[in-house]
């Protein structure tokens, strides 16, 4: 066989492994665990902590959904205005007066101290204020996340009935523009491939991760894990939080959301590009060897199959064409459940190699920004040399 034929065969073997041996990452059936009805008259107290920086554009679509939660127990909302310049805090108070519902407290902690990322600095103050009220659970949710009225009740029931210390849902991201349709479902698909939900949710887990937009955390476990202080420098704060909780002996669950949605728009490629480059190289621990390995892996797994099919057909190489075509078909097939979850047309499935190529370029750009000292930039702040959370 030719060298290219060998590459195509190796790519096909990799896809067969991913299909069967990577925790069935491509399936989308990891949803909120069912409650067993043990919570009947004694629902635990919950504090909802919302870090917000310049979120006036999305707050009218998200904050009211928290204020009107149909929760049988006692709950209140703490919005931490992290140095906003667009009137986020004032708007939050106005929305509370308009919609009523759960009590709302708005606080402003000031600029982060050295060694803290902005979101975690905001969470630190919000969690400290919330813990003073004695909640059994903390719901940490981003300012762009909208919740169905029964979201909090279902989260608490799932956590309490299944004895979970951290329940996290991957919020359904917005898919309205062309670029959102092309990039967003793939973002969740790649995340699940890296952190298979089944592996995370096993009694003896093989992976650890969370989705930062919606995290229900047992307060006692948060104190034992010393969060957020122990992860104060983390750019990828959700995965770092999950690791800290697991090191403290906590039980974790992660799955796809059915009643939790992100309302933040990413209408153009530029907005999506900035969202991904902000943390892509941090995910690789700012390690050039990991970057090179990731680039080679993405090329072998996602780019070789379509190129091999075309080259094999063009050059009359049956082995290359066959292996590339089958690998591409398996790749597209594993993407179909995620497209269905997002309600997207199935013709997007064969375009996954192109989307993977975009992600490769974004990852390289993230590394370039890091070495130029621009690091993770978000909402007017730049973390020139952000650190990943320690694994110890």
C-alpha positions in Angstrom: 0.0 0.0 0.0 1.0 3.6 -0.5 1.9 5.9 2.4 -1.3 7.8 1.9 -3.3 4.5 2.0 -1.7 3.7 5.3 -2.7 7.0 6.7 -6.3 6.5 5.5 -6.4 3.0 7.1 -5.0 4.4 10.4 -7.6 7.1 10.3 -10.4 4.5 9.8 -9.0 2.4 12.7 -9.1 5.6 14.9 -12.7 6.2 14.0 -13.7 2.6 14.8 -12.1 3.0 18.2 -13.8 6.4 18.8 -17.1 4.8 17.7 -16.9 2.0 20.3 -14.2 2.7 22.8 -14.5 6.4 23.7 -17.4 6.1 26.1 -20.0 6.3 23.3 -19.3 10.1 23.4 -21.4 10.7 20.3 -24.7 9.6 22.0 -26.8 12.4 23.4 -28.8 10.4 26.0 -27.0 11.6 29.1 -29.8 13.8 30.5 -30.6 14.9 34.0 -30.9 11.8 36.3 -34.4 11.0 37.3 -35.5 11.9 40.8 -37.0 9.2 43.1 -39.4 11.4 44.9 -37.6 11.5 48.3 -37.9 15.3 48.5 -41.5 15.8 49.5 -41.9 18.5 52.2 -38.3 19.5 53.1 -36.8 21.1 50.1 -33.2 22.4 50.8 -32.4 26.1 50.8 -30.7 27.2 47.6 -28.7 30.3 46.7 -28.3 31.2 43.0 -25.0 33.0 42.2 -24.8 34.9 38.8 -21.5 36.5 37.9 -22.2 39.3 35.3 -19.9 41.6 33.4 -21.5 43.9 30.7 -24.5 41.6 30.3 -27.2 44.2 29.8 -27.8 42.8 26.3 -28.8 39.4 27.5 -30.0 39.9 31.0 -33.7 40.7 30.1 -33.8 37.2 28.6 -32.0 35.3 31.4 -32.5 36.9 34.8 -36.3 36.8 34.8 -36.2 33.1 34.2 -34.3 32.7 37.5 -36.5 35.1 39.4 -39.7 33.2 38.5 -38.4 29.7 39.3 -41.1 27.4 40.6 -39.1 26.1 43.5 -40.9 24.5 46.5 -38.2 25.5 49.0 -36.4 28.8 49.9 -34.2 30.3 47.2 -32.7 33.7 46.4 -30.5 35.2 43.7 -27.2 36.9 44.1 -26.0 38.8 41.0 -22.4 39.9 41.2 -21.8 42.9 38.9 -18.2 42.4 37.9 -17.2 46.0 37.0 -19.8 46.4 34.2 -19.9 49.6 32.3 -23.3 49.1 30.6 -25.6 49.4 33.6 -25.9 45.6 34.3 -26.4 46.0 38.0 -29.0 48.7 37.6 -30.9 46.7 35.0 -30.9 43.7 37.3 -32.6 45.7 40.0 -35.2 47.0 37.5 -35.9 43.5 36.3 -36.4 42.3 39.8 -38.9 45.0 40.5 -40.8 44.3 37.3 -40.9 40.5 37.6 -40.8 39.9 41.4 -40.3 36.3 42.3 -37.2 35.2 44.2 -35.4 37.9 46.2 -32.5 39.5 44.4 -29.3 40.9 45.8 -26.9 42.8 43.6 -23.3 43.3 44.7 -20.1 44.7 43.1 -16.8 43.3 44.4 -14.5 45.7 42.6 -11.5 44.8 40.4 -10.0 41.3 40.8 -7.0 41.0 43.0 -3.8 39.7 41.3 -3.9 36.0 40.6 -7.7 35.9 40.1 -9.6 35.7 36.9 -12.6 38.0 36.7 -15.4 35.4 36.8 -13.9 33.5 39.7 -13.3 36.7 41.6 -17.0 37.5 41.2 -18.0 34.0 42.2 -15.9 34.2 45.3 -17.8 37.2 46.5 -21.2 35.9 45.5 -20.6 32.5 47.1 -19.3 34.1 50.3 -22.4 36.3 50.5 -24.7 33.4 49.7 -23.1 31.0 52.2 -23.9 33.5 55.0 -27.6 32.6 54.4 -26.9 28.9 55.1 -28.0 27.3 51.7 -27.5 23.6 51.3 -26.9 24.1 47.6 -25.4 26.8 45.4 -26.5 27.2 41.8 -23.7 28.8 39.8 -25.1 30.0 36.5 -23.8 32.4 33.9 -25.7 35.6 33.1 -26.5 34.5 29.6 -28.3 31.3 30.7 -32.1 31.1 30.7 -33.8 28.5 32.8 -37.3 26.9 32.4 -39.5 27.5 35.5 -38.9 24.0 36.8 -35.1 24.0 36.2 -34.0 24.6 39.7 -36.5 22.1 41.2 -35.4 19.4 38.8 -31.7 20.1 39.5 -32.1 19.9 43.2 -34.2 16.8 43.1 -31.6 15.1 40.9 -28.7 16.0 43.2 -30.5 15.1 46.4 -32.1 11.9 45.2 -28.9 10.6 43.6 -26.5 11.9 46.3 -24.5 14.0 43.9 -22.3 16.9 45.1 -22.1 18.6 41.7 -24.7 18.4 38.9 -23.8 20.2 35.8 -25.7 20.6 32.5 -24.3 21.7 29.2 -26.7 24.5 28.3 -28.2 24.3 24.8 -26.3 27.0 22.9 -28.0 29.3 20.4 -28.0 28.1 16.8 -29.6 30.8 14.6 -27.0 32.1 12.2 -25.1 30.1 9.6 -21.9 30.1 11.6 -23.7 29.1 14.8 -25.2 26.2 12.9 -21.8 25.2 11.6 -19.7 25.6 14.7 -21.8 25.4 17.8 -23.0 21.7 17.6 -19.4 20.7 16.8 -18.2 22.6 19.9 -20.3 20.4 22.1 -19.5 17.3 20.1 -15.7 17.9 20.5 -16.2 18.6 24.2 -18.0 15.3 24.6 -15.3 13.5 22.7 -12.6 14.9 25.0 -14.7 14.3 28.1 -17.2 11.5 27.5 -20.2 12.1 29.7 -20.6 8.4 30.4 -17.0 8.2 31.8 -17.7 11.2 34.0 -20.9 9.8 35.4 -19.7 6.3 36.1 -19.5 5.2 39.8 -15.8 4.8 39.1 -15.2 7.7 36.8 -12.7 7.7 33.9 -12.9 11.5 33.2 -13.7 14.7 35.1 -15.4 17.8 33.7 -18.3 20.2 34.2 -20.2 22.8 32.1 -19.8 26.2 33.8 -23.0 27.7 32.6 -25.2 25.6 34.9 -23.6 24.0 38.0 -25.5 23.0 41.1 -23.0 22.5 43.9 -23.5 21.2 47.4 -22.3 24.0 49.8 -20.6 21.6 52.2 -18.6 20.2 49.3 -17.6 23.6 48.0 -16.2 24.4 51.4 -14.3 21.1 51.6 -12.9 21.6 48.1 -11.9 25.2 48.9 -13.5 26.6 45.8 -13.2 29.0 44.2 -9.9 29.9 45.9 -8.2 26.7 44.8 -9.0 27.4 41.2 -8.7 31.2 41.2 -6.3 31.4 38.2 -8.2 28.9 36.0 -9.3 30.1 32.6 -11.3 26.9 32.0 -13.0 27.2 35.4 -15.7 24.6 34.9 -13.3 21.7 34.3 -11.1 23.0 37.1 -14.1 23.2 39.5 -15.0 19.6 38.7 -11.5 18.4 39.4 -11.4 20.3 42.7 -14.7 18.8 43.8 -13.6 15.3 42.8 -10.3 15.7 44.7 -12.4 16.5 47.8 -14.3 13.2 47.3 -17.4 14.7 45.7 -19.6 12.8 43.2 -20.1 14.5 39.9 -22.6 14.3 37.1 -22.6 16.0 33.7 -25.0 15.8 30.8 -26.9 17.7 28.1 -29.6 20.2 29.1 -33.2 20.0 28.0 -34.5 23.0 29.9 -31.5 25.3 30.2 -30.5 27.5 27.2 -27.8 30.0 26.4 -29.3 33.2 24.9 -25.9 34.8 24.0 -25.7 35.4 20.2 -22.7 34.5 18.2 -23.9 35.7 14.8 -20.6 35.8 13.0 -17.5 33.7 12.8 -15.5 36.4 14.5 -17.5 36.2 17.8 -17.3 32.4 17.8 -13.5 32.6 17.0 -12.9 34.8 20.0 -15.0 32.6 22.3 -13.0 29.5 21.4 -9.5 31.1 21.2 -10.0 32.5 24.7 -9.4 29.1 26.3 -8.3 26.7 23.6 -4.5 26.8 24.3 -5.2 26.8 28.1 -7.0 23.5 27.5 -3.6 22.2 26.2 -1.9 23.6 29.4 0.0 26.1 27.2 2.2 23.2 26.1 3.7 23.4 22.6 4.1 19.6 22.4 0.4 19.1 23.2 -0.4 21.7 20.6 1.6 19.8 18.0 0.1 16.5 19.0 -3.4 17.9 18.9 -2.8 19.4 15.5 -1.5 16.1 14.1 -4.4 14.2 15.8 -7.1 16.5 14.3 -5.5 16.2 10.9 -5.3 12.4 11.0 -8.8 11.9 12.4 -10.8 14.7 10.6 -8.9 15.9 7.6 -7.4 12.6 6.2 -10.7 10.8 5.5 -12.2 13.3 2.9 -8.8 14.0 1.3 -8.1 10.3 1.1 -11.5 9.6 -0.5 -10.9 12.3 -3.2 -7.3 11.4 -3.8 -8.1 7.7 -3.9 -10.9 8.1 -6.5 -8.8 10.6 -8.5 -5.7 8.4 -8.5 -7.4 5.0 -8.8 -6.2 3.8 -5.4 -9.1 1.6 -4.1 -7.7 1.1 -0.6 -7.2 4.8 0.0 -10.6 5.7 -1.4 -12.4 2.9 0.5 -10.7 3.6 3.9 -11.2 7.3 3.6 -14.8 7.0 2.5 -15.7 4.6 5.4 -13.9 6.8 7.9 -15.7 9.9 6.7 -19.0 8.0 6.8 -18.4 6.9 10.4 -17.4 10.4 11.4 -20.6 11.9 9.9 -22.7 9.2 11.5 -21.4 10.0 15.0 -22.2 13.6 14.4 -25.9 13.0 13.5 -27.2 12.6 17.1 -25.7 16.0 18.1 -27.2 17.7 15.0 -30.6 16.2 16.0 -30.2 17.4 19.5 -29.7 20.9 18.2 -32.5 20.5 15.6 -30.1 21.0 12.7 -30.3 19.6 9.1 -28.3 16.4 8.6 -26.5 17.7 5.6 -24.2 19.5 8.0 -22.8 16.1 9.1 -20.4 15.6 6.2 -19.1 19.2 6.8 -17.5 18.2 10.1 -14.0 18.0 8.6 -14.3 21.6 7.5 -15.5 22.6 11.0 -12.6 20.6 12.6 -10.2 22.5 10.4 -11.6 25.8 11.7 -11.1 24.6 15.2 -7.5 23.7 14.4 -6.9 27.2 13.2 -8.6 28.6 16.3 -6.4 26.5 18.5 -3.2 27.7 16.7 -4.4 31.3 16.9 -5.0 30.8 20.7 -1.4 29.7 21.1 -0.2 32.7 19.0 -2.1 35.1 21.2 -0.7 33.5 24.3 2.9 33.9 23.2 2.2 37.4 22.2 1.2 38.1 25.7 -2.4 38.7 25.0 -3.5 35.4 26.5 -7.2 34.9 27.3 -9.1 38.1 26.5 -12.7 38.5 27.6 -15.0 41.5 28.2 -12.1 44.0 28.2 -9.8 42.0 30.4 -6.7 40.2 29.2 -4.9 37.5 31.2 -1.5 37.6 29.6 -0.2 34.4 31.2 -3.3 32.6 32.6 -2.7 29.4 34.5 -4.5 26.2 34.4 -5.9 24.8 37.6 -3.5 22.5 39.4 -4.3 18.8 39.2 -3.0 17.9 42.6 
